[in-house]
Amino acid sequence: MSQGNTGVTVQVVNAHACPVREVLDRVAGKWAVQILVAAAHGPIRFTELERSIEGISRRMLTLTLRNLERDGLVVRTVHPTVPPKVEYELTPVARELHETLQRLTDWAERNRMYIAEARAAYDAEHDPELVGA
């Protein structure tokens, strides 16, 4: 990218995009999204999360929850019982994120046929062999 017509340098773009990309990478990850969706209806226990997210290992659930807690998206509450009862709840910022994810999901659902048709048309124009496959 040159400064030519836009007045934007690669350094400016990278300096701005890097922190945003870091946040998006964290919150848009496969497991983070599923945890945010599962915890959207109120406090949820670790074992409930584990059961509701197909394919996640205990280790990955633990690591993802720690990262979400570190990022201020999840609050971990340990209740003083025997055995200890641990619950996770979304913060207000995470609830806002969940609403955004829901809108994105709605958009994807509304437009999935359009995108499938656009892909098929592109493939037919650019690689006719794919159409017959």
TAKABEL-V411652 format. One record per residue. SS is DSSP state (H for helix, E for strand, L for the rest). OMEGA is omega in radians with two decimals (999 if undefined). Layout:
ss->{SS SS}
omega->{OMEGA OMEGA}
//
This chain:
ss->{L L L L L L L L L H H H H H H H H H H H H H H H H H H L L H H H H H H H H H L L L L L E E H H H H H H H L L L L L H H H H H H H H H H H H H L L L E E E E E E L L L L L E E E E E E L H H H H H H H H H H H H H H H H H H H H H H H H H H H H H H H H H H H L H H H H H L}
omega->{3.13 3.10 -3.09 -3.02 -3.01 -3.08 -3.12 3.11 3.09 -3.12 3.14 3.14 -3.12 -3.14 -3.14 -3.03 -3.04 3.11 3.11 3.13 3.13 3.13 -3.12 3.09 -3.10 -3.02 -3.13 3.12 -3.10 -3.06 -3.12 3.14 -3.12 3.09 3.13 3.12 -3.11 -3.09 -3.04 -3.06 3.10 -3.10 -3.13 -3.14 -3.12 -3.09 3.08 3.07 -3.10 3.13 -3.04 -3.11 -3.08 3.04 -3.12 3.08 3.09 -3.13 -3.13 3.09 3.12 -3.13 -3.12 3.09 3.11 3.13 3.11 3.08 3.13 -3.13 3.12 -3.12 -3.13 3.04 3.11 3.13 3.08 3.12 -3.07 3.09 3.07 -0.11 -3.12 3.08 -3.12 3.11 3.10 -3.13 3.12 3.03 3.09 3.12 3.12 3.08 3.07 3.09 3.14 3.10 3.11 3.10 3.13 3.09 3.11 3.10 3.11 3.12 -3.13 3.14 3.14 -3.00 -3.06 3.11 3.10 -3.11 3.10 3.12 3.11 3.11 -3.13 3.13 3.12 -3.13 3.14 -3.13 -3.01 -3.14 -3.08 3.14 3.14 -3.08 -3.12 -3.07 999}
//
